[in-house]
Amino acid sequence: MQKRSIQRGRPAGATTFDAELAQAFGAAVRALRTERGIAQESLANLAGIERSHMGKVERGEHMPTLAIIFKIAGALECSTAVLMGKTEELLAAVRE
């Protein structure tokens, strides 16, 4: 019997980036930020991340880590559940 080698990580060519999800999350962040009257730079400072990174998150170019999601929610003074709920709402509208 021949031994099979085990490949670590994701399969070649696979990606974990979901553009629709990233754009919905970014739109949710932007919507909550503008509802609160917070400038993008101020939100980035409150969250402790670079303004350019916040811009990329809002445009759906970057998918933030879990730690960054918690920082953004904290800076928006909302729970991660509220942020995710808004994301799910926007994602459902796109997928309809």
N, CA, C and O atoms as a MOPAC input file, in Angstrom:
PM7 MOZYME 1SCF
protein

 N      0.83600 1    -1.17000 1     0.00000 1
 C      0.00000 1     0.00000 1     0.00000 1
 C      0.89000 1     1.24500 1     0.00000 1
 O      1.85200 1     1.35500 1     0.76000 1
 N      0.53000 1     2.16700 1    -0.87600 1
 C      1.32600 1     3.36700 1    -1.03500 1
 C      0.87000 1     4.44200 1    -0.05000 1
 O     -0.32600 1     4.65200 1     0.15000 1
 N      1.83600 1     5.11300 1     0.55600 1
 C      1.52000 1     6.19000 1     1.49400 1
 C      1.10600 1     7.44500 1     0.73400 1
 O      1.75800 1     7.84400 1    -0.23100 1
 N      0.03800 1     8.04700 1     1.17100 1
 C     -0.40500 1     9.30000 1     0.56800 1
 C      0.17600 1    10.46500 1     1.35000 1
 O      0.19500 1    10.46300 1     2.58100 1
 N      0.64000 1    11.44200 1     0.62200 1
 C      1.15900 1    12.62100 1     1.32100 1
 C     -0.01900 1    13.53100 1     1.68200 1
 O     -0.98100 1    13.66200 1     0.92500 1
 N      0.08000 1    14.12700 1     2.81000 1
 C     -0.96900 1    15.02600 1     3.29000 1
 C     -0.54600 1    16.45100 1     2.97700 1
 O      0.52700 1    16.90000 1     3.38100 1
 N     -1.40200 1    17.15200 1     2.25500 1
 C     -1.13500 1    18.54200 1     1.92500 1
 C     -1.70300 1    19.43400 1     3.01100 1
 O     -2.85500 1    19.28200 1     3.41700 1
 N     -0.90900 1    20.33900 1     3.46700 1
 C     -1.37200 1    21.28100 1     4.48200 1
 C     -1.90200 1    22.54400 1     3.80800 1
 O     -1.51800 1    22.87500 1     2.68600 1
 N     -2.77900 1    23.23200 1     4.50200 1
 C     -3.32600 1    24.47400 1     3.96400 1
 C     -4.44800 1    24.22200 1     2.97500 1
 O     -4.95100 1    23.10600 1     2.84700 1
 N     -4.82600 1    25.27300 1     2.28400 1
 C     -5.91900 1    25.12700 1     1.31700 1
 C     -5.39500 1    24.55500 1     0.01000 1
 O     -4.21300 1    24.69400 1    -0.30600 1
 N     -6.26700 1    23.91900 1    -0.74400 1
 C     -5.85400 1    23.34100 1    -2.02800 1
 C     -5.32300 1    24.41000 1    -2.98200 1
 O     -5.72400 1    25.57200 1    -2.91200 1
 N     -4.42400 1    24.00800 1    -3.86800 1
 C     -3.85000 1    24.93800 1    -4.83900 1
 C     -4.96600 1    25.62100 1    -5.62500 1
 O     -5.88800 1    24.96600 1    -6.11100 1
 N     -4.87100 1    26.92600 1    -5.74200 1
 C     -5.86500 1    27.68500 1    -6.49500 1
 C     -7.08700 1    28.09500 1    -5.69500 1
 O     -7.89700 1    28.89000 1    -6.17300 1
 N     -7.23800 1    27.56800 1    -4.48600 1
 C     -8.39500 1    27.90900 1    -3.65300 1
 C     -8.15400 1    29.24900 1    -2.96600 1
 O     -7.01400 1    29.64100 1    -2.72000 1
 N     -9.21900 1    29.92500 1    -2.67000 1
 C     -9.11100 1    31.21100 1    -1.99000 1
 C    -10.18400 1    31.30700 1    -0.90900 1
 O    -11.25100 1    30.70300 1    -1.02100 1
 N     -9.89000 1    32.06400 1     0.12200 1
 C    -10.88200 1    32.25700 1     1.17800 1
 C    -11.54700 1    33.62500 1     1.05200 1
 O    -12.45800 1    33.94300 1     1.81600 1
 N    -11.09600 1    34.43600 1     0.09300 1
 C    -11.66000 1    35.77300 1    -0.07700 1
 C    -12.97700 1    35.69300 1    -0.82800 1
 O    -13.03500 1    35.16000 1    -1.93600 1
 N    -14.02400 1    36.21800 1    -0.23200 1
 C    -15.35300 1    36.25900 1    -0.83900 1
 C    -15.67100 1    37.73300 1    -1.10000 1
 O    -15.98900 1    38.47800 1    -0.17300 1
 N    -15.58500 1    38.14700 1    -2.36500 1
 C    -15.75400 1    39.56000 1    -2.72300 1
 C    -17.12300 1    40.10100 1    -2.31800 1
 O    -17.22100 1    41.22300 1    -1.82200 1
 N    -18.18200 1    39.31400 1    -2.52500 1
 C    -19.53600 1    39.76400 1    -2.15000 1
 C    -19.62800 1    40.03200 1    -0.65600 1
 O    -20.18000 1    41.04500 1    -0.22600 1
 N    -19.08200 1    39.11100 1     0.12900 1
 C    -19.10900 1    39.25600 1     1.58200 1
 C    -18.27700 1    40.45700 1     2.01700 1
 O    -18.70500 1    41.22900 1     2.87600 1
 N    -17.10000 1    40.61900 1     1.43500 1
 C    -16.23400 1    41.74700 1     1.78200 1
 C    -16.92200 1    43.07200 1     1.46200 1
 O    -16.83700 1    44.01900 1     2.24300 1
 N    -17.60000 1    43.14400 1     0.32000 1
 C    -18.29500 1    44.37400 1    -0.05800 1
 C    -19.48900 1    44.64700 1     0.85200 1
 O    -19.75600 1    45.79700 1     1.20000 1
 N    -20.20500 1    43.59700 1     1.23700 1
 C    -21.34300 1    43.76900 1     2.14800 1
 C    -20.86300 1    44.22700 1     3.52200 1
 O    -21.47400 1    45.10100 1     4.13700 1
 N    -19.76900 1    43.63800 1     4.00200 1
 C    -19.22600 1    44.04500 1     5.30000 1
 C    -18.78100 1    45.50300 1     5.24100 1
 O    -19.07400 1    46.28400 1     6.14600 1
 N    -18.07700 1    45.86400 1     4.18000 1
 C    -17.61900 1    47.24500 1     4.02100 1
 C    -18.77000 1    48.23000 1     3.96600 1
 O    -18.70500 1    49.30600 1     4.55900 1
 N    -19.82800 1    47.85900 1     3.24900 1
 C    -21.00800 1    48.72300 1     3.15900 1
 C    -21.68300 1    48.86000 1     4.52200 1
 O    -22.19900 1    49.92600 1     4.85700 1
 N    -21.68000 1    47.78500 1     5.30600 1
 C    -22.26700 1    47.83000 1     6.65400 1
 C    -21.47300 1    48.76900 1     7.54800 1
 O    -22.05000 1    49.56600 1     8.28700 1
 N    -20.15000 1    48.67500 1     7.48200 1
 C    -19.29600 1    49.56400 1     8.28000 1
 C    -19.55500 1    51.01500 1     7.87600 1
 O    -19.73400 1    51.88000 1     8.73300 1
 N    -19.57500 1    51.27500 1     6.57000 1
 C    -19.79200 1    52.64100 1     6.08400 1
 C    -21.16400 1    53.16500 1     6.51800 1
 O    -21.28200 1    54.31100 1     6.95000 1
 N    -22.19800 1    52.32800 1     6.40500 1
 C    -23.55200 1    52.75600 1     6.78200 1
 C    -23.62000 1    53.10200 1     8.26700 1
 O    -24.16600 1    54.14100 1     8.63900 1
 N    -23.07100 1    52.23900 1     9.11200 1
 C    -23.10400 1    52.49700 1    10.55300 1
 C    -22.25500 1    53.71600 1    10.90200 1
 O    -22.61900 1    54.49600 1    11.78200 1
 N    -21.13100 1    53.88100 1    10.21800 1
 C    -20.25600 1    55.03100 1    10.46900 1
 C    -20.95900 1    56.33700 1    10.09900 1
 O    -20.92300 1    57.30000 1    10.86500 1
 N    -21.59400 1    56.37200 1     8.93100 1
 C    -22.25700 1    57.61200 1     8.50200 1
 C    -23.49900 1    57.91000 1     9.34400 1
 O    -23.81300 1    59.07300 1     9.59500 1
 N    -24.21100 1    56.85400 1     9.78300 1
 C    -25.35700 1    57.05400 1    10.69100 1
 C    -24.92700 1    57.76500 1    11.96100 1
 O    -25.67400 1    58.56300 1    12.52700 1
 N    -23.70800 1    57.46300 1    12.40200 1
 C    -23.19900 1    58.03600 1    13.64700 1
 C    -22.45400 1    59.35200 1    13.41700 1
 O    -22.02700 1    60.00000 1    14.37300 1
 N    -22.29800 1    59.74600 1    12.15200 1
 C    -21.62400 1    61.00700 1    11.84100 1
 C    -20.13600 1    60.98400 1    12.12300 1
 O    -19.55400 1    62.00400 1    12.49200 1
 N    -19.51600 1    59.82600 1    11.95100 1
 C    -18.08600 1    59.67900 1    12.22100 1
 C    -17.33300 1    59.68800 1    10.89100 1
 O    -17.73000 1    59.00800 1     9.94400 1
 N    -16.25600 1    60.45400 1    10.82300 1
 C    -15.40800 1    60.46300 1     9.63300 1
 C    -14.61400 1    59.15800 1     9.58000 1
 O    -14.33600 1    58.54200 1    10.60900 1
 N    -14.25900 1    58.75200 1     8.37100 1
 C    -13.51600 1    57.50000 1     8.19500 1
 C    -12.19700 1    57.52500 1     8.97300 1
 O    -11.83000 1    56.53700 1     9.61000 1
 N    -11.49700 1    58.63900 1     8.92000 1
 C    -10.22400 1    58.75500 1     9.62800 1
 C    -10.42700 1    58.65300 1    11.13800 1
 O     -9.62900 1    58.01900 1    11.82800 1
 N    -11.47500 1    59.26400 1    11.64800 1
 C    -11.77400 1    59.19200 1    13.08100 1
 C    -12.09200 1    57.76700 1    13.49800 1
 O    -11.64200 1    57.31100 1    14.55000 1
 N    -12.87000 1    57.05600 1    12.67300 1
 C    -13.20100 1    55.66700 1    12.98400 1
 C    -11.94000 1    54.81500 1    13.01100 1
 O    -11.76700 1    53.97700 1    13.89600 1
 N    -11.06400 1    55.03100 1    12.04300 1
 C     -9.80700 1    54.28100 1    11.99900 1
 C     -8.99100 1    54.54400 1    13.26400 1
 O     -8.44300 1    53.61400 1    13.85600 1
 N     -8.91000 1    55.80900 1    13.67700 1
 C     -8.16900 1    56.15100 1    14.89900 1
 C     -8.79600 1    55.49700 1    16.12400 1
 O     -8.08800 1    54.95000 1    16.97000 1
 N    -10.12300 1    55.55100 1    16.22000 1
 C    -10.81600 1    54.93700 1    17.35700 1
 C    -10.60600 1    53.42500 1    17.39400 1
 O    -10.51100 1    52.82800 1    18.46600 1
 N    -10.53400 1    52.81300 1    16.21000 1
 C    -10.35200 1    51.36000 1    16.12500 1
 C     -8.88400 1    50.96100 1    16.24600 1
 O     -8.57300 1    49.78600 1    16.44300 1
 N     -7.98800 1    51.92800 1    16.13100 1
 C     -6.56000 1    51.63000 1    16.22900 1
 C     -5.99900 1    50.95600 1    14.98400 1
 O     -5.09200 1    50.12800 1    15.06900 1
 N     -6.54600 1    51.32000 1    13.82400 1
 C     -6.02700 1    50.77600 1    12.56800 1
 C     -5.72400 1    51.92700 1    11.61000 1
 O     -6.18800 1    53.04900 1    11.81300 1
 N     -4.95200 1    51.64800 1    10.57900 1
 C     -4.59800 1    52.67100 1     9.59400 1
 C     -5.83100 1    53.12900 1     8.81600 1
 O     -6.71500 1    52.32600 1     8.51900 1
 N     -5.88700 1    54.42400 1     8.48800 1
 C     -7.00200 1    54.95600 1     7.71800 1
 C     -7.08500 1    54.29900 1     6.34800 1
 O     -8.18100 1    54.03400 1     5.85500 1
 N     -5.93800 1    54.03400 1     5.72800 1
 C     -5.94800 1    53.40000 1     4.40600 1
 C     -6.53800 1    51.99200 1     4.47900 1
 O     -7.22300 1    51.54800 1     3.55800 1
 N     -6.26300 1    51.29400 1     5.58300 1
 C     -6.82800 1    49.95100 1     5.75400 1
 C     -8.34500 1    50.04100 1     5.93700 1
 O     -9.09000 1    49.22700 1     5.39000 1
 N     -8.79500 1    51.02700 1     6.70400 1
 C    -10.23700 1    51.22100 1     6.90100 1
 C    -10.90900 1    51.50200 1     5.56000 1
 O    -11.99400 1    50.98900 1     5.29000 1
 N    -10.27300 1    52.31000 1     4.72500 1
 C    -10.82000 1    52.59900 1     3.40100 1
 C    -10.94300 1    51.33800 1     2.56100 1
 O    -11.94000 1    51.14600 1     1.86400 1
 N     -9.94100 1    50.48700 1     2.62400 1
 C     -9.97100 1    49.23200 1     1.86300 1
 C    -11.04900 1    48.29400 1     2.39200 1
 O    -11.69000 1    47.58200 1     1.61800 1
 N    -11.24900 1    48.28900 1     3.69900 1
 C    -12.32000 1    47.47300 1     4.28800 1
 C    -13.66900 1    47.99000 1     3.79400 1
 O    -14.51000 1    47.20600 1     3.35700 1
 N    -13.88000 1    49.30500 1     3.86200 1
 C    -15.16200 1    49.88800 1     3.43900 1
 C    -15.43900 1    49.68200 1     1.94800 1
 O    -16.59400 1    49.55000 1     1.54100 1
 N    -14.38100 1    49.65300 1     1.13900 1
 C    -14.56500 1    49.43200 1    -0.30400 1
 C    -14.66700 1    47.95300 1    -0.65400 1
 O    -14.89000 1    47.60800 1    -1.81500 1
 N    -14.50800 1    47.08300 1     0.32700 1
 C    -14.60200 1    45.65100 1     0.07500 1
 C    -13.35900 1    45.06500 1    -0.55100 1
 O    -13.41100 1    43.98800 1    -1.14500 1
 N    -12.24200 1    45.75700 1    -0.42500 1
 C    -10.97700 1    45.27900 1    -0.98300 1
 C    -10.22800 1    44.37800 1    -0.01100 1
 O     -9.42400 1    43.54600 1    -0.43000 1
 N    -10.48300 1    44.53600 1     1.26500 1
 C     -9.85300 1    43.71100 1     2.30400 1
 C    -10.92500 1    43.09600 1     3.19100 1
 O    -11.92500 1    43.73800 1     3.51300 1
 N    -10.70900 1    41.85800 1     3.57900 1
 C    -11.58000 1    41.19400 1     4.54600 1
 C    -10.84100 1    41.23900 1     5.88600 1
 O     -9.78500 1    40.62300 1     6.02800 1
 N    -11.38500 1    41.96000 1     6.86500 1
 C    -10.68200 1    42.10100 1     8.13700 1
 C    -10.66700 1    40.80300 1     8.94500 1
 O    -11.51200 1    39.92400 1     8.77500 1
 N     -9.68200 1    40.72000 1     9.82200 1
 C     -9.60400 1    39.58400 1    10.73700 1
 C    -10.66400 1    39.75100 1    11.82200 1
 O    -11.28000 1    40.80900 1    11.94900 1
 N    -10.86100 1    38.71100 1    12.58500 1
 C    -11.82300 1    38.76100 1    13.68600 1
 C    -11.44600 1    39.85800 1    14.68300 1
 O    -12.31700 1    40.56600 1    15.18900 1
 N    -10.16100 1    39.99600 1    14.96000 1
 C     -9.70900 1    41.02700 1    15.90100 1
 C    -10.06100 1    42.42500 1    15.39200 1
 O    -10.49300 1    43.27800 1    16.16700 1
 N     -9.87800 1    42.66000 1    14.10100 1
 C    -10.19600 1    43.96400 1    13.51300 1
 C    -11.70300 1    44.20700 1    13.52900 1
 O    -12.14700 1    45.33200 1    13.75700 1
 N    -12.49000 1    43.16000 1    13.28800 1
 C    -13.95100 1    43.29600 1    13.33900 1
 C    -14.38100 1    43.75500 1    14.73600 1
 O    -15.23900 1    44.62900 1    14.86400 1
 N    -13.79300 1    43.17200 1    15.77400 1
 C    -14.11000 1    43.58400 1    17.14400 1
 C    -13.69400 1    45.03300 1    17.38900 1
 O    -14.41900 1    45.78200 1    18.04400 1
 N    -12.53600 1    45.43400 1    16.87000 1
 C    -12.07800 1    46.81600 1    17.03900 1
 C    -13.01600 1    47.79700 1    16.33400 1
 O    -13.35100 1    48.84700 1    16.88100 1
 N    -13.43600 1    47.44700 1    15.12300 1
 C    -14.34600 1    48.32200 1    14.37000 1
 C    -15.68600 1    48.44200 1    15.09500 1
 O    -16.22600 1    49.54000 1    15.22900 1
 N    -16.21800 1    47.31700 1    15.55800 1
 C    -17.49200 1    47.34400 1    16.29000 1
 C    -17.36800 1    48.20400 1    17.54500 1
 O    -18.26100 1    48.99500 1    17.85000 1
 N    -16.27300 1    48.05200 1    18.26400 1
 C    -16.05000 1    48.86000 1    19.46000 1
 C    -15.98400 1    50.34300 1    19.14400 1
 O    -16.54500 1    51.16600 1    19.86600 1
 N    -15.29400 1    50.68000 1    18.05800 1
 C    -15.17400 1    52.07900 1    17.64900 1
 C    -16.52700 1    52.64900 1    17.21900 1
 O    -16.79000 1    53.83900 1    17.39600 1
 N    -17.37800 1    51.79700 1    16.65500 1
 C    -18.72600 1    52.21800 1    16.25500 1
 C    -19.70500 1    52.20700 1    17.43400 1
 O    -20.86300 1    52.60100 1    17.29400 1
 N    -19.22700 1    51.75300 1    18.58800 1
 C    -20.04300 1    51.62100 1    19.79600 1
 C    -21.26800 1    50.75600 1    19.54800 1
 O    -22.38400 1    51.09600 1    19.94100 1
 N    -21.03100 1    49.62600 1    18.88200 1
 C    -22.09300 1    48.64900 1    18.66600 1
 C    -21.50300 1    47.26200 1    18.88900 1
 O    -20.28400 1    47.09800 1    18.94700 1
 N    -22.35600 1    46.28900 1    19.01200 1
 C    -21.87500 1    44.92000 1    19.18500 1
 C    -21.47900 1    44.34700 1    17.83100 1
 O    -21.89800 1    44.84200 1    16.78500 1
 N    -20.67600 1    43.30800 1    17.86700 1
 C    -20.33000 1    42.62100 1    16.61600 1
 C    -21.59100 1    42.01800 1    16.00400 1
 O    -21.67600 1    41.87000 1    14.78400 1
 N    -22.56900 1    41.67000 1    16.83600 1
 C    -23.83200 1    41.11100 1    16.33600 1
 C    -24.57300 1    42.13700 1    15.48000 1
 O    -25.14300 1    41.78700 1    14.44600 1
 N    -24.56900 1    43.39000 1    15.90100 1
 C    -25.21600 1    44.45200 1    15.12100 1
 C    -24.48700 1    44.62400 1    13.78800 1
 O    -25.11700 1    44.74500 1    12.73700 1
 N    -23.16700 1    44.63500 1    13.84100 1
 C    -22.36000 1    44.78800 1    12.62800 1
 C    -22.56800 1    43.61300 1    11.67200 1
 O    -22.70100 1    43.80700 1    10.46300 1
 N    -22.59600 1    42.40900 1    12.21200 1
 C    -22.81700 1    41.22300 1    11.37200 1
 C    -24.25600 1    41.18300 1    10.84800 1
 O    -24.49500 1    40.76500 1     9.71500 1
 N    -25.20800 1    41.61700 1    11.67100 1
 C    -26.60600 1    41.65700 1    11.23800 1
 C    -26.78600 1    42.58600 1    10.04800 1
 O    -27.48400 1    42.25200 1     9.09100 1
 N    -26.15600 1    43.75100 1    10.11100 1
 C    -26.21400 1    44.71400 1     9.00200 1
 C    -25.54700 1    44.11700 1     7.76100 1
 O    -26.03200 1    44.29200 1     6.64300 1
 N    -24.43700 1    43.41300 1     7.96500 1
 C    -23.73900 1    42.75700 1     6.85500 1
 C    -24.63500 1    41.71000 1     6.21000 1
 O    -24.73800 1    41.64900 1     4.98500 1
 N    -25.28600 1    40.88400 1     7.02900 1
 C    -26.18200 1    39.84300 1     6.50400 1
 C    -27.34900 1    40.46000 1     5.73400 1
 O    -27.75500 1    39.94600 1     4.69200 1
 N    -27.87900 1    41.55400 1     6.25200 1
 C    -28.99200 1    42.25300 1     5.59300 1
 C    -28.57100 1    42.74900 1     4.20300 1
 O    -29.30200 1    42.56900 1     3.23000 1
 N    -27.40300 1    43.36600 1     4.11800 1
 C    -26.90700 1    43.87800 1     2.84000 1
 C    -26.53000 1    42.74500 1     1.88900 1
 O    -26.74000 1    42.84900 1     0.68100 1
 N    -25.97900 1    41.67800 1     2.42900 1
 C    -25.59900 1    40.52300 1     1.61300 1
 C    -26.83200 1    39.85600 1     1.02000 1
 O    -26.82100 1    39.44600 1    -0.14100 1
 N    -27.89100 1    39.74600 1     1.80800 1
 C    -29.14000 1    39.14700 1     1.32400 1
 C    -29.73500 1    39.98500 1     0.19500 1
 O    -30.25900 1    39.43900 1    -0.77600 1
 N    -29.65400 1    41.30500 1     0.32000 1
 C    -30.18600 1    42.19600 1    -0.71600 1
 C    -29.42500 1    42.02700 1    -2.02900 1
 O    -30.01900 1    42.08000 1    -3.10600 1
 N    -28.11700 1    41.82400 1    -1.93900 1
 C    -27.28500 1    41.63700 1    -3.13500 1
 C    -27.58000 1    40.29700 1    -3.79500 1
 O    -27.59500 1    40.19600 1    -5.02200 1
 N    -27.81300 1    39.27900 1    -2.99100 1
 C    -27.99800 1    37.92000 1    -3.51400 1
 C    -29.41100 1    37.64900 1    -4.01500 1
 O    -29.66000 1    36.59400 1    -4.59800 1
 N    -30.34300 1    38.58000 1    -3.80100 1
 C    -31.73400 1    38.38000 1    -4.24700 1
 C    -31.85400 1    38.49100 1    -5.73900 1
 O    -32.94900 1    38.35000 1    -6.28200 1

